[in-house]
Amino acid sequence: MAEYDLVCDACGKPVEPDDAVVSWSSAEGIERGFALTHTAHVPAQATQRLEGRQAVWPSGYLWFVTDRLGKRVEDLDALKAILAALAPFVMRPDNPTEMDSMRAASFGQRLGVKPGAAPSAVAAGAQEPHEGGK
């Protein structure tokens, strides 16, 4: 495993940001059960989620962090571990992920899927309906 690999909390194997999901439960102002997993391993009790590809965008990471401020977090160590795991992907000065994702989205595509090619079943299920391109 490489130094900066994201690791699935469920199976312990490396997970690419495009297949990763940060999930947690939120009820009565308390957040708990933070997990970084493959899309297929999201805990059933999770009520909230953030796609990994968005979590490594600088704006997505900052949104996730600032949205936790002022909320009661039951297991702060799990949240800290996820933030520490995501930070190297966000803070790299050569991280093209956000621009590439926005550029792909502007053409109605997903990052990493060649134009005209069908996305994987997981990615296709996660895609929101939209009008793509001009």
C-alpha positions as CSV (number, residue, x, y, z in Angstrom):
1,M,0.0,0.0,0.0
2,A,1.3,3.4,-0.9
3,E,1.9,6.1,1.7
4,Y,-1.0,8.3,0.6
5,D,-3.6,5.6,-0.2
6,L,-7.0,6.0,1.2
7,V,-8.0,2.8,3.1
8,C,-11.5,1.4,3.4
9,D,-12.7,1.2,7.0
10,A,-14.8,-1.8,6.2
11,C,-12.4,-4.1,4.3
12,G,-9.0,-2.5,4.9
13,K,-8.1,-2.4,1.2
14,P,-7.0,0.7,-0.7
15,V,-9.8,2.8,-2.2
16,E,-9.5,5.4,-5.0
17,P,-11.1,8.7,-4.3
18,D,-13.6,8.2,-7.2
19,D,-14.9,5.0,-5.5
20,A,-14.7,6.3,-1.9
21,V,-17.6,7.6,0.2
22,V,-17.4,9.4,3.5
23,S,-20.6,8.4,5.5
24,W,-22.0,9.1,8.9
25,S,-25.2,9.2,10.8
26,S,-26.9,12.4,12.0
27,A,-29.8,12.5,14.4
28,E,-31.0,15.0,17.0
29,G,-27.9,17.2,16.4
30,I,-25.4,14.4,17.1
31,E,-23.2,13.0,14.4
32,R,-21.6,9.6,14.8
33,G,-20.4,6.6,12.8
34,F,-18.0,8.4,10.5
35,A,-16.5,6.0,8.0
36,L,-14.4,6.2,4.8
37,T,-15.3,3.2,2.6
38,H,-15.7,1.8,-0.9
39,T,-19.1,2.7,-2.3
40,A,-20.3,-0.9,-1.8
41,H,-19.3,-0.9,1.9
42,V,-21.2,2.1,3.1
43,P,-22.8,1.2,6.5
44,A,-26.5,0.6,6.3
45,Q,-27.1,2.9,9.3
46,A,-25.4,5.9,7.6
47,T,-27.9,8.8,6.9
48,Q,-25.4,11.2,5.4
49,R,-22.7,10.8,2.7
50,L,-20.1,12.7,0.7
51,E,-18.6,11.2,-2.4
52,G,-14.8,10.8,-2.2
53,R,-14.2,12.6,-5.5
54,Q,-15.9,15.7,-3.9
55,A,-14.2,15.3,-0.6
56,V,-10.8,15.7,-2.2
57,W,-11.7,19.0,-3.9
58,P,-10.4,21.9,-1.9
59,S,-13.9,23.4,-1.7
60,G,-15.5,20.0,-0.9
61,Y,-13.1,19.3,1.9
62,L,-13.5,22.8,3.4
63,W,-17.3,22.4,3.2
64,F,-17.1,19.1,5.0
65,V,-14.8,20.4,7.7
66,T,-16.8,23.7,8.3
67,D,-20.1,21.8,8.3
68,R,-18.9,19.8,11.3
69,L,-18.1,22.9,13.3
70,G,-20.6,23.6,16.0
71,K,-22.1,20.1,15.9
72,R,-21.8,17.4,18.5
73,V,-19.6,14.6,17.2
74,E,-19.8,11.4,19.2
75,D,-16.6,9.8,17.9
76,L,-14.1,12.6,17.2
77,D,-11.2,10.3,16.6
78,A,-12.8,8.7,13.6
79,L,-13.6,12.1,12.1
80,K,-10.0,13.2,12.7
81,A,-8.6,10.1,11.0
82,I,-10.8,10.7,7.9
83,L,-9.7,14.4,7.7
84,A,-6.1,13.4,8.1
85,A,-6.4,10.7,5.3
86,L,-8.1,13.2,2.9
87,A,-5.8,16.1,3.5
88,P,-2.8,15.0,1.4
89,F,-5.1,14.7,-1.6
90,V,-6.5,18.1,-1.1
91,M,-3.4,20.1,-0.1
92,R,-1.1,18.9,-2.9
93,P,-0.2,21.9,-5.1
94,D,-0.4,19.7,-8.2
95,N,-3.9,18.3,-7.5
96,P,-5.9,18.7,-10.7
97,T,-8.9,16.8,-9.3
98,E,-11.2,19.7,-8.8
99,M,-10.5,21.4,-12.1
100,D,-10.7,18.1,-14.0
101,S,-14.0,17.2,-12.3
102,M,-15.6,20.6,-13.1
103,R,-14.3,20.5,-16.7
104,A,-15.8,17.0,-17.1
105,A,-19.1,18.0,-15.5
106,S,-19.4,20.9,-17.8
107,F,-19.6,18.4,-20.7
108,G,-22.0,16.2,-18.9
109,Q,-19.3,13.6,-18.1
110,R,-17.7,12.1,-15.0
111,L,-14.0,12.4,-14.3
112,G,-12.1,9.4,-15.4
113,V,-14.7,8.1,-17.8
114,K,-13.8,8.6,-21.5
115,P,-16.4,10.6,-23.5
116,G,-18.9,8.2,-25.1
117,A,-17.9,5.3,-22.8
118,A,-20.5,3.9,-20.4
119,P,-19.6,4.6,-16.7
120,S,-19.3,1.7,-14.3
121,A,-22.5,0.4,-12.7
122,V,-21.6,2.1,-9.4
123,A,-20.8,5.5,-11.0
124,A,-23.9,5.3,-13.2
125,G,-26.1,4.8,-10.2
126,A,-24.6,7.7,-8.4
127,Q,-24.9,10.1,-11.3
128,E,-27.6,12.8,-11.1
129,P,-29.8,13.4,-14.1
130,H,-28.8,16.6,-15.9
131,E,-28.5,18.2,-19.3
132,G,-24.9,17.9,-20.5
133,G,-22.9,19.9,-22.8
134,K,-24.1,22.6,-25.3
